[in-house]
Amino acid sequence: MPVFTYSARSLAGEIRTGEIDLPSREEVVGYLRRQRLIPVKVEQKKTGGLTLDFGGGVKTRDVVIFTRQFATMINSGLPLVQSLNILAEQSESKALRKTIEQVLYDVEAGNTLADSLRKHPKVFSDLYVNMVAAGEAGGILDVILLRLATFLEKSDALARKIKGAMIYPAVILCVTVAAVAILLVKVIPTFQEMFESAGVPLPGPTRLVILLSTLLQTYWWAVLGVIAGVVFVIRQVYKTPGGRLAIDRMLLRLPIMGNLLRKASIARFTRTLGTLISSGVSILEGLEITARTAGNRVLHDAIMESRVSIAGGETIAEPLKRAGVFPPMVVQMIHVGEQTGGLDEMLTKIADFYDEEVDVAVEALLSALEPVLIVVLGVVVGGMIVSMYLPIFDMINAVQG
């Protein structure tokens, strides 16, 4: 993740400088504004060479355990400082232990828990920090921490479902590429030498496979360069707002896969917003945080339109309906939740329903992909092998004739 240096002016007029690691300049500016600082200068820090991170991050599971234990200690009446000290000593993750120690130091220095957590955005997200702030303000920190732990567990389970659905296609793709490469580089040249020594005429499919083999052996560096170039261009396009919007919209329109991504996005959106609202975070702030964690630009824009709608005294449901991403059932349930004052409960019900829908969509995806990928693998590899045996069949027929 890039490191940015910044200088910002506080409300009292003093200039503050520092460094922070966030994905983009826009997120740094947003972070500073949430700290009630006016950004003066934000620049990405230039690094002198390659830096490697060998597992220095904090796993979601470690944060979940920390949050649940923290909630239990606070509920049992242990002081905040003592709870943090115990959690730092018993944490098995070195990175998390170091973070807790820094949070403990800031709390002992007189900062609130939320402000202390906010200094570590790589470990504690905006959602986490804002919910803790709401818990501190309302005197229900233990309840909020338990909600946070449940939310993180469900979000992690959802992410693992999506990753699990991608493993099988990725393995088949890798096997196909490896098999084709081995055939083109090792097997095809042997047949080519045999055919040249025999001087037999070659059919079209055989000539095509031999041409591909020759190209791969002679210009392998060009092939790798083209692949790298395509990946680089796609990544650069995805970094632009218009490019990301177009790619995310295309992903949502994919058969089967698009349906899975849509349901996962709806589950993430509704659970995040429902958890924030039920914890006392304002609807406007909750929508802004939810938009940043949506994971899809189409969804992000729809949520931000809802935020503008709410700020103008209108409803959330109408902009979501116009976006065309949310099914009518979801829009209607959100509308009913707004009308009845039970929006947080309604959002949680939607999230639970779509968590189950994601399970069904994953099974449907795997059921559809398995035969398709096996057929593709058989056609590609089998087609290459058959094309190399065609001249041999011709030779046998000529001898028999």
C-alpha positions as CSV (number, residue, x, y, z in Angstrom):
1,M,0.0,0.0,0.0
2,P,1.4,3.5,-0.9
3,V,2.6,5.8,1.9
4,F,1.4,9.5,1.7
5,T,3.0,12.5,3.5
6,Y,0.6,15.3,4.4
7,S,0.4,18.7,6.0
8,A,-3.0,19.9,7.3
9,R,-4.4,22.8,9.3
10,S,-6.4,22.2,12.5
11,L,-9.4,24.2,13.5
12,A,-7.2,26.1,15.9
13,G,-5.0,27.1,13.0
14,E,-1.9,25.0,13.7
15,I,-0.2,23.0,11.0
16,R,0.2,19.3,11.5
17,T,2.3,17.0,9.4
18,G,2.7,13.2,9.2
19,E,2.6,10.0,7.1
20,I,-0.2,7.6,6.5
21,D,-0.6,4.5,4.4
22,L,-4.0,4.4,2.5
23,P,-4.9,3.1,-1.0
24,S,-5.3,6.6,-2.6
25,R,-4.8,10.3,-2.2
26,E,-8.6,10.8,-2.0
27,E,-8.9,8.4,1.0
28,V,-6.1,10.4,2.7
29,V,-8.0,13.6,2.2
30,G,-11.2,12.0,3.5
31,Y,-9.4,10.6,6.5
32,L,-7.9,14.1,7.4
33,R,-11.3,15.8,7.0
34,R,-12.9,13.2,9.4
35,Q,-10.2,14.2,11.9
36,R,-11.4,17.8,11.5
37,L,-8.3,18.8,9.7
38,I,-8.1,21.0,6.5
39,P,-5.7,19.3,4.0
40,V,-3.0,21.6,2.8
41,K,-0.7,19.2,0.9
42,V,-0.9,15.5,0.3
43,E,1.8,13.7,-1.7
44,Q,2.7,10.1,-2.2
45,K,6.0,9.3,-0.6
46,K,8.7,8.2,-3.0
47,T,10.5,5.0,-2.1
48,G,14.1,4.4,-2.9
49,G,13.7,0.7,-3.8
50,L,11.7,-2.4,-3.5
51,T,10.1,-3.1,-0.1
52,L,8.8,-6.4,1.0
53,D,6.2,-7.2,3.6
54,F,6.6,-10.8,5.0
55,G,3.3,-11.4,6.6
56,G,3.2,-8.2,8.7
57,G,-0.5,-7.7,8.3
58,V,-3.3,-8.5,10.8
59,K,-5.7,-11.2,9.8
60,T,-9.5,-10.7,10.2
61,R,-9.7,-13.7,12.4
62,D,-7.2,-12.1,14.9
63,V,-9.3,-8.9,14.9
64,V,-12.5,-10.8,15.6
65,I,-10.9,-12.7,18.6
66,F,-9.5,-9.4,19.9
67,T,-12.9,-7.7,19.6
68,R,-14.8,-10.5,21.3
69,Q,-12.4,-10.7,24.2
70,F,-12.4,-7.0,24.5
71,A,-16.2,-6.9,24.7
72,T,-16.2,-9.6,27.4
73,M,-13.6,-7.8,29.5
74,I,-15.5,-4.4,29.3
75,N,-18.8,-6.2,30.1
76,S,-17.2,-7.8,33.2
77,G,-16.2,-4.3,34.5
78,L,-12.5,-4.3,33.8
79,P,-11.1,-0.9,33.2
80,L,-10.3,0.0,29.5
81,V,-6.5,0.4,30.1
82,Q,-6.3,-2.9,32.0
83,S,-8.3,-4.7,29.3
84,L,-6.0,-3.4,26.5
85,N,-2.9,-4.4,28.5
86,I,-4.1,-8.0,28.9
87,L,-5.1,-8.3,25.3
88,A,-1.7,-7.0,24.2
89,E,0.1,-9.6,26.4
90,Q,-1.9,-12.6,25.2
91,S,-2.2,-11.7,21.5
92,E,-0.5,-14.4,19.3
93,S,-0.2,-12.0,16.3
94,K,2.9,-9.8,16.6
95,A,1.5,-7.2,14.3
96,L,-1.7,-7.0,16.3
97,R,0.2,-6.9,19.6
98,K,2.2,-4.0,18.4
99,T,-0.9,-2.2,17.3
100,I,-2.7,-2.8,20.6
101,E,0.3,-1.5,22.5
102,Q,0.2,1.7,20.5
103,V,-3.5,2.1,21.1
104,L,-2.9,1.5,24.8
105,Y,-0.3,4.2,24.8
106,D,-2.6,6.7,23.2
107,V,-5.5,5.9,25.5
108,E,-3.2,6.4,28.6
109,A,-2.2,9.7,27.1
110,G,-5.8,10.9,27.3
111,N,-7.2,10.1,23.8
112,T,-10.5,8.3,23.3
113,L,-10.5,4.7,22.2
114,A,-12.0,5.6,18.8
115,D,-9.3,8.3,18.2
116,S,-6.6,5.8,19.2
117,L,-7.9,3.1,16.9
118,R,-8.3,5.6,14.0
119,K,-4.5,6.0,13.8
120,H,-4.3,2.4,12.5
121,P,-6.5,2.3,9.4
122,K,-4.9,-0.9,8.1
123,V,-6.2,-2.8,11.1
124,F,-9.3,-0.9,12.2
125,S,-11.6,0.3,9.4
126,D,-13.7,3.4,9.3
127,L,-16.7,1.3,10.1
128,Y,-14.9,-0.2,13.2
129,V,-13.8,3.2,14.5
130,N,-17.2,4.9,14.0
131,M,-19.0,2.1,15.8
132,V,-16.6,2.3,18.7
133,A,-17.0,6.1,18.8
134,A,-20.8,5.6,18.9
135,G,-20.4,2.9,21.7
136,E,-18.2,5.3,23.8
137,A,-20.7,8.1,23.4
138,G,-23.7,5.9,24.3
139,G,-22.0,4.0,27.1
140,I,-22.6,0.7,25.4
141,L,-19.1,-0.1,24.2
142,D,-19.3,-3.8,25.2
143,V,-22.5,-4.2,23.1
144,I,-21.0,-2.5,20.1
145,L,-17.9,-4.6,20.3
146,L,-20.0,-7.8,20.3
147,R,-21.9,-6.5,17.2
148,L,-18.6,-5.7,15.6
149,A,-17.2,-9.2,16.2
150,T,-20.4,-10.7,14.7
151,F,-20.3,-8.4,11.7
152,L,-16.6,-9.2,11.0
153,E,-17.2,-12.9,11.3
154,K,-20.1,-12.8,8.8
155,S,-18.2,-10.5,6.4
156,D,-15.2,-12.8,6.6
157,A,-17.3,-15.8,5.9
158,L,-18.9,-14.1,2.9
159,A,-15.4,-13.2,1.5
160,R,-14.3,-16.8,1.9
161,K,-17.3,-18.1,0.0
162,I,-16.5,-15.8,-2.9
163,K,-12.8,-16.9,-2.9
164,G,-13.8,-20.5,-2.6
165,A,-15.9,-20.2,-5.7
166,M,-12.9,-18.9,-7.6
167,I,-10.5,-21.6,-6.6
168,Y,-11.8,-24.4,-8.8
169,P,-11.9,-22.4,-12.0
170,A,-8.5,-21.0,-11.3
171,V,-7.0,-24.5,-10.8
172,I,-8.6,-25.8,-14.0
173,L,-7.3,-22.7,-15.9
174,C,-3.8,-23.2,-14.5
175,V,-3.8,-26.9,-15.4
176,T,-5.0,-26.1,-18.9
177,V,-2.3,-23.5,-19.5
178,A,0.4,-25.8,-18.1
179,A,-0.7,-28.7,-20.2
180,V,-0.9,-26.7,-23.4
181,A,2.6,-25.1,-22.7
182,I,4.2,-28.5,-22.1
183,L,2.6,-30.0,-25.3
184,L,3.7,-27.0,-27.4
185,V,7.3,-26.9,-26.0
186,K,8.1,-30.6,-25.4
187,V,5.8,-32.8,-27.4
188,I,4.9,-31.0,-30.6
189,P,8.6,-30.5,-31.7
190,T,9.1,-34.3,-31.6
191,F,6.2,-34.9,-33.9
192,Q,7.4,-32.0,-36.1
193,E,10.9,-33.6,-36.6
194,M,9.2,-36.9,-37.4
195,F,7.0,-35.4,-40.0
196,E,9.8,-33.4,-41.6
197,S,11.9,-36.6,-42.0
198,A,9.0,-38.5,-43.5
199,G,8.2,-35.6,-45.9
200,V,4.4,-36.2,-45.6
201,P,2.0,-33.4,-46.4
202,L,0.4,-31.8,-43.3
203,P,-3.3,-31.0,-42.8
204,G,-4.4,-27.5,-41.7
205,P,-4.9,-28.3,-38.0
206,T,-1.4,-29.9,-37.7
207,R,0.2,-26.9,-39.4
208,L,-1.6,-24.5,-37.0
209,V,-0.4,-26.4,-33.9
210,I,3.2,-26.5,-35.2
211,L,3.0,-22.8,-36.0
212,L,1.9,-22.1,-32.4
213,S,4.7,-24.3,-31.0
214,T,7.3,-22.5,-33.1
215,L,6.0,-19.1,-32.0
216,L,6.0,-20.1,-28.4
217,Q,9.6,-21.5,-28.5
218,T,11.0,-18.6,-30.5
219,Y,9.0,-15.6,-29.2
220,W,8.1,-16.7,-25.7
221,W,9.3,-13.4,-24.4
222,A,6.9,-11.6,-26.7
223,V,4.0,-13.7,-25.4
224,L,4.8,-13.0,-21.8
225,G,5.2,-9.3,-22.7
226,V,1.8,-9.2,-24.3
227,I,0.2,-10.9,-21.3
228,A,1.9,-8.5,-18.9
229,G,0.9,-5.5,-21.1
230,V,-2.7,-6.5,-21.1
231,V,-2.8,-7.0,-17.4
232,F,-1.0,-3.6,-16.9
233,V,-3.5,-1.8,-19.2
234,I,-6.5,-3.4,-17.4
235,R,-5.1,-2.3,-14.0
236,Q,-4.5,1.2,-15.2
237,V,-8.0,1.5,-16.7
238,Y,-9.5,0.1,-13.5
239,K,-7.8,2.9,-11.5
240,T,-9.7,5.5,-13.4
241,P,-13.3,6.2,-12.2
242,G,-14.8,5.7,-15.7
243,G,-12.8,2.5,-16.3
244,R,-13.7,1.0,-12.9
245,L,-17.3,1.8,-13.4
246,A,-17.4,0.1,-16.9
247,I,-15.5,-3.0,-15.7
248,D,-17.6,-3.4,-12.5
249,R,-20.8,-2.9,-14.6
250,M,-19.6,-5.6,-17.0
251,L,-18.8,-8.0,-14.1
252,L,-22.3,-7.6,-12.8
253,R,-23.7,-8.5,-16.2
254,L,-21.7,-11.8,-16.5
255,P,-23.9,-14.9,-16.6
256,I,-23.9,-16.8,-13.3
257,M,-20.8,-15.0,-12.0
258,G,-22.5,-11.6,-12.2
259,N,-25.5,-13.0,-10.2
260,L,-23.1,-14.2,-7.4
261,L,-21.2,-10.8,-7.3
262,R,-24.5,-8.9,-7.1
263,K,-25.9,-11.0,-4.2
264,A,-22.6,-10.8,-2.4
265,S,-22.5,-7.0,-2.8
266,I,-26.1,-6.6,-1.6
267,A,-25.4,-8.8,1.5
268,R,-22.3,-6.7,2.3
269,F,-24.1,-3.4,1.8
270,T,-27.1,-4.2,3.9
271,R,-25.2,-5.8,6.7
272,T,-22.7,-3.0,6.9
273,L,-25.3,-0.2,6.9
274,G,-27.6,-2.1,9.2
275,T,-24.8,-2.7,11.8
276,L,-23.8,1.0,11.6
277,I,-27.3,2.3,12.1
278,S,-28.2,-0.1,14.9
279,S,-25.0,1.1,16.7
280,G,-26.0,4.7,16.7
281,V,-24.0,6.0,13.7
282,S,-25.8,8.6,11.7
283,I,-27.5,7.5,8.4
284,L,-25.4,10.0,6.4
285,E,-22.1,8.9,7.9
286,G,-23.2,5.2,7.6
287,L,-24.0,5.6,3.9
288,E,-20.6,7.2,3.3
289,I,-18.7,4.4,5.1
290,T,-20.8,1.7,3.4
291,A,-20.1,3.2,-0.1
292,R,-16.4,3.0,0.5
293,T,-16.6,-0.6,1.5
294,A,-19.0,-1.6,-1.3
295,G,-16.3,-3.2,-3.5
296,N,-18.1,-2.3,-6.7
297,R,-18.2,1.2,-8.4
298,V,-21.8,0.7,-9.6
299,L,-23.0,0.0,-6.0
300,H,-20.8,2.8,-4.7
301,D,-22.4,5.4,-6.9
302,A,-25.9,4.2,-6.1
303,I,-25.2,4.4,-2.3
304,M,-23.7,7.9,-2.7
305,E,-26.8,9.0,-4.6
306,S,-28.9,7.7,-1.7
307,R,-26.8,9.8,0.6
308,V,-27.5,12.9,-1.4
309,S,-31.2,12.0,-1.5
310,I,-31.3,11.6,2.3
311,A,-29.4,14.9,2.8
312,G,-32.1,16.6,0.6
313,G,-34.9,15.2,2.8
314,E,-35.9,12.3,0.5
315,T,-35.7,8.5,0.9
316,I,-32.9,6.0,0.4
317,A,-35.0,3.6,-1.7
318,E,-35.6,5.7,-4.8
319,P,-31.9,6.2,-5.8
320,L,-31.3,2.5,-5.2
321,K,-34.2,1.6,-7.5
322,R,-32.8,3.8,-10.2
323,A,-29.4,2.2,-10.1
324,G,-30.8,-1.1,-11.4
325,V,-28.5,-3.1,-9.2
326,F,-30.9,-4.0,-6.4
327,P,-33.8,-6.3,-6.9
328,P,-37.3,-4.9,-6.3
329,M,-37.7,-6.9,-3.2
330,V,-34.7,-5.3,-1.6
331,V,-35.8,-1.8,-2.6
332,Q,-39.3,-2.4,-1.2
333,M,-38.0,-3.8,2.1
334,I,-35.7,-0.8,2.6
335,H,-38.6,1.5,1.8
336,V,-40.8,-0.3,4.4
337,G,-38.0,-0.1,6.9
338,E,-37.7,3.7,6.4
339,Q,-41.4,4.1,6.8
340,T,-41.7,2.1,9.9
341,G,-38.5,3.3,11.6
342,G,-37.0,-0.2,11.7
343,L,-34.5,0.2,8.9
344,D,-31.6,-1.4,10.8
345,E,-33.7,-4.6,11.5
346,M,-34.9,-4.7,7.9
347,L,-31.3,-4.4,6.5
348,T,-30.2,-7.2,8.8
349,K,-33.0,-9.5,7.6
350,I,-32.0,-8.7,4.0
351,A,-28.4,-9.5,4.7
352,D,-29.2,-12.8,6.3
353,F,-31.4,-13.7,3.4
354,Y,-28.7,-12.9,0.8
355,D,-26.0,-14.7,2.8
356,E,-28.0,-17.8,2.1
357,E,-28.5,-16.7,-1.5
358,V,-24.8,-16.5,-1.9
359,D,-24.4,-20.1,-0.8
360,V,-26.9,-21.1,-3.5
361,A,-25.2,-19.0,-6.1
362,V,-21.8,-20.5,-5.3
363,E,-23.2,-24.0,-5.7
364,A,-24.9,-23.0,-9.0
365,L,-21.6,-21.5,-10.3
366,L,-19.6,-24.5,-9.4
367,S,-22.2,-26.9,-10.9
368,A,-22.2,-24.9,-14.2
369,L,-18.5,-24.3,-14.4
370,E,-17.4,-27.9,-13.7
371,P,-18.6,-29.5,-16.9
372,V,-17.8,-26.4,-19.0
373,L,-14.2,-26.3,-17.8
374,I,-13.7,-30.1,-18.3
375,V,-15.1,-29.8,-21.8
376,V,-12.8,-26.8,-22.6
377,L,-9.8,-28.7,-21.2
378,G,-10.6,-31.8,-23.2
379,V,-11.2,-29.9,-26.4
380,V,-8.0,-27.9,-26.2
381,V,-5.6,-30.6,-25.1
382,G,-7.4,-33.4,-27.0
383,G,-7.7,-31.3,-30.1
384,M,-3.9,-30.7,-30.1
385,I,-3.2,-34.4,-29.7
386,V,-5.6,-35.4,-32.5
387,S,-4.2,-32.8,-34.9
388,M,-0.7,-34.3,-34.4
389,Y,-2.0,-37.8,-35.2
390,L,-3.9,-36.8,-38.4
391,P,-0.7,-37.1,-40.6
392,I,0.0,-40.5,-39.0
393,F,-3.5,-41.7,-39.9
394,D,-2.8,-40.4,-43.5
395,M,0.5,-42.3,-43.6
396,I,-1.2,-45.5,-42.4
397,N,-4.0,-45.1,-45.0
398,A,-1.4,-44.5,-47.8
399,V,0.5,-47.7,-46.8
400,Q,-2.6,-49.8,-46.7
401,G,-3.8,-48.3,-50.0
